[in-house]
Amino acid sequence: MLHFDESDKLNFAEVTPPAEVFYVGVSLLARNYHEVISDLSSRGIQGTEDGSGIEYSELGLALFNPAPEESESVVEGVSVFAPGYYS
């Protein structure tokens, strides 16, 4: 999924399985949501959770999970976005 701003510049992209996405050596997609967050946290990367996943604003990265409260839920989407996209 791609989103463009008023100037037709790409400011958001989301990928879903079967794509593979890694950040600092951590596989992000189609893995247990809580394990991914733990792996990132162990590398000093902290985000802000809400009802649809977690956002790492300083990185321009978000993990989508429609049920983050469930212990066996998985990351269903990884998005990257331009600064200010969610503002």
N, C-alpha and C positions, 0 to 999 in steps of 0.2 A: 504494500500500500504506500502510495506517495502523496504528499500534499505540497502544494506550491503557494507562495504568497501572492500578493497583488501584482508584483513585478515578474511573476512566473519563475521565481527562484525557488528551488527545492528547499523546504524548511522542515520536513518531517518525512521519515521513511520507517516502515515497519516490516519486519520479516517474520515468517512463521515456519514451522516444520514443513517439509523435511530439510530446510536450510540448516546450516550449522553456523553458529555465531560464537566467537570466543572473545573474551576481554581479559587481559593480563593472565592468560593461560587457563581461564575458567570457561568451561562450556556453559553457555547461557540458555539454550533452547531445549525444550522437551525433557528437562530434568526436574527433579523435585524442587519446587519453588524455595522452600526453606533451606535446602542444602546449597542452592545457588547463592542466596543471600549470605549464608554463613561463610561460604568460600570467599565471597567478595569482602565481607567484613574482616576476615582473617588477613586480608591484604590492606586493611585500613580504609576500605571504601564503604562509606555510610550513605544511606538514602532515606527518603521519606515515604512511608507506606500510606496507602489509602485503600479504598474498597475494591480497587482494580489492579493492585500490584504495588510496585515501588519505583520511585523516580530518583535518579541520581542527577540532580539539576546541574551541578558543576561540570559533569561529564557530558551532559546532553544525551543521557541514556535512560531508558525506562524498560522495566520488565512487566509484561501484561499477564495477569492471572485473574480470571473472573471470580475465584473463590480462595483468596489468600489465607483465609482462616482455617481451611481444611488442611490437615497434616499431610495428606498424600497428593495434594494438587501440584501441577507442573506449570512451568513457564510456557505459555502459549504464544507469546509474541515478544519480540525485542524491537524497540524503536530507538532511533537516534533523531535528535531534533536541534534546531538552531536556538541560540540563546534568545530568551524571551518568548519562545513558542507558547508556553503555558501561562504566560502573564496576562 
